């Protein structure tokens, strides 16, 4: 009987110890889960020389106390914070389930193309996140309806377009005039700033013939495309998601540049 009681006591102690360890592990995990994390911003880019309204999405941001920019000339004021709806069929780890809205002022003479910041909460400070900094006159906004070759958005190179793939199966079409021998480059900035967009780029001529395409780049999902135009005429650059996904959160910046044709030297 004594042996049975001893075994019973040891078993009970082991069960209690295991339960205690489980509680400690759960508490540790819960504490870790409270750390703030910035996943993405809407929009991806802020404009120098003005106050921008920015939405930050992520995890555990609903208790935010302040935004801290590495460059102290950038000023930020919290406007609101709280829970955020997660789009259907998406995970909170990818798009966030909390948000902060802030008013961010970037001085006109800001140096650099990106502004780094962190979010402070009672449970800690987030890892640094980034916002692209845009200059007035050097970029344009994407405008709908630009979803076909029949109704493209006309642009003049060089420029940067701030846009988004607003819904599943949405495409954004940009038209420009080119010259034979011009080297045109296009680069997407999206995934590198946290956007869920898995962008693709395609270049077409006026006869709707595909000339070039680009998908993922080495090290990230943002495509880069370069192509020498074969003739004078109108060309179309198309931005879309590789999986036909889209939402107001699927933002991007696309940089469009060209170099002058190489002159032909008479023999």
Beta strands, then each sheet from edge to edge (+ up, - down):
strand 1: 37-42
strand 2: 45-47
strand 3: 50-59
strand 4: 64-69
strand 5: 75-83
strand 6: 98-106
strand 7: 114-121
strand 8: 124-125
strand 9: 129-134
strand 10: 139-141
strand 11: 153-154
strand 12: 159-164
strand 13: 171-178
strand 14: 183-189
strand 15: 199-205
strand 16: 210-214
strand 17: 224-228
strand 18: 233-241
strand 19: 251-259
sheet 1: 1+ 3- 6+ 5-
sheet 2: 2+ 9+ 7- 4+
sheet 3: 2+ 9+ 7- 8+
sheet 4: 10+ 12+ 19- 14+ 17-
sheet 5: 11+ 13+ 18- 15+ 16-
end
